[in-house]
Amino acid sequence: MIALMAVRATKRGAQRTPLSGDCDVLICGASFAGLTLARQLEGAGARVLMLDRYEVGERATSACAAPTEWLERLGLRESVRQTFGELVMHIPSGSVRWGLPFTFSTFDYRVLCELLRDGCHSTEFDTATVESIETGPLHRVQTDRGELRAPLVIDALGWRRVLSGGEPIQPPDARLSRGLEVHPSGNGSDMELWLDRRYVRAGYSWSFPADGELRIGVGSFEPRDHVKEPTVALAGDIGSEAVRFQGNWIPHKLRAATADGVFFVGDSAGHCLPLTAEGIRPAFYFALALGRELRHVLAGRATREQALERYGAFSAQHSWQYACMLGAQHLVGRMIGSAALAAAVRVAGVPAVGRWAFRHYLAIMAPQFAAWRLPAVAVPAAAGAAPLASVASSAT
């Protein structure tokens, strides 16, 4: 194999140093999904390279909250800032407390990313902007610093799905929601959501305390609806400053998790859950599943094609759950401000009803699935399957 030839750049853009060479696994994207996958591959005996346009943990992309048990099982407890056992729902006619059968925690994005990175210390990391791919037995990935080659390539770059050969998705015409947050200093004891047309006609608003910081934002299911003005209004209504803005497009439709020999995980596969826009737990979950399949390939127990088929089928098994939640998203979007939705919010506040609903919601991606590495799954060795190093060498 050709060794990676790189000198770490201290500047971005045209001043970056050249980067080229071969590796066994190329992970494009170093947020929740990419880092979790890299940690799953630790000890597999492979040359793994992870790329991102930013340094690890440099740029947060979400409200940074997840079920606490998921964080604990992944060894990420140190990143937790604040934990909640209730969700306060605000509707025009009043407020309702929903008791949760599990706790939810806000966390520090940079600390969590650093904890994940510490668990994949043999993975090489470099900063580069991934631009395109030429697929084949040995994929050729173009970056702003040169070409990299690998037989196993993963797109964990987010909703743009950069390494897909299909038509690019472009908001506001694409199936995306949009969200915007401000991060003023402050404290709170409640995780709060608003279903109120004063802020957004189809969507919801939130305030998530994080031990000295409030994460206040508005998310719209309709990508053409602007969210800056309502975010500023919500911050003012709860007595906070509209400072340190952070926004992103949010996928709300499941997409194929494999295409043209490439694996997609996280937002690039539409793994963010519709309605709730919860993307962190799905990123962990599907990255763990993908890591299991890639370890079989790296051990010579399966071919890349078998891994593509198995991982694609695993993701597709969740289609009905995503379809149900997308249907609920459409329904809630039409009902914001209605008496019927207010009644439904109050019914969900009944302890037995709320516990039943949230237990089923958590079970979509149960915490028991979380582990540094999943147990080995028996996969018949494919005829002619070979270790990745020899696959890459023969394809060069």
Backbone hydrogen bonds, N-H to C=O, Kabsch-Sander energy under -0.5 kcal/mol:
donor,donor_aa,acceptor,acceptor_aa,energy
5,M,20,S,-2.1
6,A,4,L,-0.7
7,V,18,P,-0.5
15,Q,12,R,-1.1
16,R,13,G,-1.7
19,L,145,R,-3.1
20,S,5,M,-0.8
21,G,147,E,-1.0
22,D,2,I,-1.1
23,C,149,R,-2.0
24,D,47,R,-1.5
25,V,47,R,-2.1
26,L,152,L,-2.8
27,I,25,V,-0.6
27,I,49,L,-2.9
28,C,26,L,-0.6
28,C,154,I,-2.7
29,G,27,I,-0.8
29,G,51,L,-3.4
35,L,31,S,-2.6
36,T,32,F,-2.0
37,L,33,A,-2.5
38,A,34,G,-2.3
39,R,35,L,-2.1
40,Q,36,T,-1.8
41,L,37,L,-1.3
42,E,39,R,-1.1
44,A,41,L,-2.0
48,V,46,A,-0.9
49,L,25,V,-2.6
50,M,124,E,-2.8
51,L,27,I,-2.7
52,D,126,D,-1.3
58,E,55,E,-2.2
60,A,58,E,-0.5
66,A,105,S,-2.2
68,T,103,T,-2.1
70,W,67,P,-0.7
71,L,67,P,-1.4
72,E,68,T,-2.5
73,R,69,E,-2.6
74,L,70,W,-1.5
75,G,72,E,-1.7
76,L,71,L,-3.3
79,S,76,L,-1.9
80,V,77,R,-1.9
81,R,106,T,-3.1
82,Q,106,T,-1.3
84,F,104,F,-2.8
87,L,98,W,-2.3
88,V,191,M,-2.7
89,M,87,L,-0.6
89,M,96,V,-3.3
90,H,88,V,-0.5
90,H,193,L,-3.1
91,I,89,M,-0.5
91,I,94,G,-3.0
94,G,91,I,-2.4
96,V,89,M,-2.7
98,W,87,L,-3.1
98,W,96,V,-0.6
99,G,97,R,-0.6
100,L,85,G,-2.6
104,F,84,F,-2.4
105,S,66,A,-2.9
106,T,82,Q,-2.3
107,F,64,C,-2.5
108,D,79,S,-2.7
109,Y,107,F,-0.6
112,L,108,D,-2.6
113,C,109,Y,-2.6
114,E,110,R,-2.3
115,L,111,V,-2.3
116,L,112,L,-2.4
117,R,113,C,-2.6
118,D,114,E,-2.2
119,G,115,L,-0.9
119,G,116,L,-0.8
120,C,117,R,-1.6
121,H,118,D,-0.6
123,T,120,C,-1.6
124,E,48,V,-2.5
126,D,50,M,-2.0
128,A,52,D,-1.5
128,A,126,D,-0.5
130,V,128,A,-0.6
131,E,142,Q,-3.1
132,S,142,Q,-1.3
134,E,140,R,-2.8
135,T,133,I,-0.6
139,H,137,P,-0.5
139,H,150,A,-1.6
140,R,134,E,-2.6
141,V,139,H,-0.6
141,V,148,L,-3.3
142,Q,132,S,-2.2
142,Q,140,R,-0.5
143,T,146,G,-2.0
144,D,129,T,-1.6
146,G,143,T,-1.1
148,L,141,V,-2.6
149,R,21,G,-2.5
150,A,139,H,-1.7
152,L,24,D,-1.1
153,V,151,P,-0.6
154,I,26,L,-2.6
155,D,263,F,-3.2
156,A,28,C,-3.1
156,A,154,I,-0.8
161,R,158,G,-2.0
164,S,161,R,-1.7
173,D,170,Q,-1.1
174,A,170,Q,-0.9
176,L,174,A,-2.0
177,S,250,I,-3.7
178,R,220,S,-2.1
179,G,248,N,-2.4
180,L,218,V,-1.8
181,E,246,Q,-2.8
182,V,216,I,-2.8
183,H,243,V,-2.6
186,G,212,G,-1.5
191,M,86,E,-0.5
192,E,190,D,-0.6
192,E,207,S,-2.4
193,L,88,V,-2.8
194,W,205,S,-2.6
195,L,90,H,-2.7
196,D,194,W,-0.6
199,Y,196,D,-1.8
200,V,196,D,-1.8
204,Y,219,G,-1.8
205,S,194,W,-2.1
206,W,217,G,-2.6
207,S,192,E,-2.1
208,F,215,R,-2.3
210,A,213,E,-3.0
212,G,186,G,-0.6
214,L,184,P,-2.8
215,R,208,F,-1.9
216,I,182,V,-2.3
216,I,214,L,-0.7
217,G,206,W,-2.0
218,V,180,L,-2.1
219,G,204,Y,-3.0
220,S,178,R,-2.9
221,F,202,A,-3.1
222,E,202,A,-0.7
225,D,222,E,-1.8
231,T,227,V,-1.6
232,V,228,K,-2.5
233,A,229,E,-2.3
234,L,230,P,-2.7
235,A,231,T,-2.3
236,G,232,V,-2.1
237,D,233,A,-2.4
238,I,234,L,-1.5
239,G,236,G,-1.5
240,S,235,A,-3.2
243,V,241,E,-1.2
246,Q,181,E,-2.2
248,N,179,G,-2.1
250,I,177,S,-3.1
252,H,175,R,-1.3
255,R,269,A,-2.7
259,A,262,V,-1.9
262,V,259,A,-2.0
263,F,153,V,-2.2
264,F,257,A,-3.0
265,V,155,D,-2.0
268,S,265,V,-0.9
269,A,266,G,-1.8
270,G,267,D,-1.5
271,H,266,G,-2.2
273,L,278,E,-2.5
276,T,274,P,-2.5
277,A,273,L,-1.4
279,G,277,A,-0.7
283,A,279,G,-1.6
284,F,280,I,-2.3
285,Y,281,R,-2.7
286,F,282,P,-2.7
287,A,283,A,-1.6
288,L,284,F,-2.2
289,A,285,Y,-1.8
290,L,286,F,-2.5
291,G,287,A,-2.4
292,R,288,L,-1.7
293,E,289,A,-1.5
294,L,290,L,-2.5
295,R,291,G,-2.1
296,H,292,R,-1.3
297,V,293,E,-1.5
298,L,294,L,-2.8
299,A,295,R,-1.7
300,G,297,V,-1.7
301,R,296,H,-2.5
302,A,296,H,-0.9
307,A,303,T,-2.1
308,L,304,R,-2.7
309,E,305,E,-2.2
310,R,306,Q,-2.7
311,Y,307,A,-2.7
312,G,308,L,-2.3
313,A,309,E,-2.1
314,F,310,R,-2.3
315,S,311,Y,-2.4
316,A,312,G,-2.3
317,Q,313,A,-1.6
318,H,315,S,-1.6
319,S,316,A,-2.1
322,Y,318,H,-2.3
323,A,319,S,-2.7
324,C,320,W,-2.2
325,M,321,Q,-2.1
326,L,322,Y,-2.4
327,G,323,A,-2.3
328,A,324,C,-2.1
329,Q,325,M,-2.1
330,H,326,L,-2.4
331,L,327,G,-2.2
332,V,328,A,-3.1
333,G,329,Q,-2.6
334,R,330,H,-1.4
335,M,331,L,-1.1
335,M,332,V,-0.5
336,I,332,V,-0.9
338,S,335,M,-2.7
342,A,338,S,-1.8
343,A,339,A,-2.2
344,A,340,A,-2.0
345,V,341,L,-2.4
346,R,342,A,-1.9
347,V,343,A,-2.3
348,A,344,A,-2.2
349,G,345,V,-0.7
349,G,346,R,-0.6
350,V,347,V,-1.8
353,V,350,V,-0.6
354,G,350,V,-2.7
355,R,351,P,-2.6
356,W,352,A,-1.8
357,A,353,V,-2.5
358,F,354,G,-2.6
359,R,355,R,-2.1
360,H,356,W,-1.8
361,Y,357,A,-1.9
362,L,358,F,-2.7
363,A,359,R,-1.8
364,I,360,H,-0.6
364,I,361,Y,-1.0
365,M,362,L,-1.3
366,A,363,A,-0.8
369,F,366,A,-1.8
370,A,367,P,-2.0
385,A,382,A,-2.4
390,S,387,P,-0.6
391,V,387,P,-1.7
392,A,388,L,-3.1
393,S,389,A,-2.2
394,S,390,S,-2.4
395,A,391,V,-1.4
396,T,392,A,-0.9
396,T,393,S,-0.5
